[in-house]
Amino acid sequence: MADNNNDSGSLGWFLAGLGLGAIVGVLYAPKSGRETREDIVNSALDARERAAALAQQGLDKANAYVDQGKQTAGEYVDRGKEYYEKGRSQWTQYVEKGKSLVQEQQDKLQAAVEAGKEAYAGKTEEHAN
């Protein structure tokens, strides 16, 4: 990217030097005033066209960089969404596994309480008889 900037700057300086050289050459050429003015106007028009072409090239490159940046940002957003969904899915699995473990322990505890009640009821009946 740095090379592109140097190339564009070098080309700009070259064109500026070329335009200045053309103006100096026209001013010192043995022509009439009208011809000299026409040459200056034509040179200015040519320089304007070259400048417009360079500006358009710069705009096109800038738009390409913007599009590339948007695409890259979109890829990062998509990757972030993917990681978010993966994490969310894993979290849901852990929560469900935790719920089933808690339910299993609750069932075991309830069974132990019921067994304890039955054992106590059986002992009290034995002493009562």
Buried (B, 14 or more C-beta within 10 A) or exposed (E): EEEEEEEBEEEBEEBEEBBEEBBEEBEEEEEEEEEBEEBBEEBEEBBEEBBEEBEEEEEEBEEEEEEEEEEEEEEEEEEEEEEEEEEEEEEEEEEEEEEEEEEEEEEEEEEEEEEEEEEEEEEEEEEEE
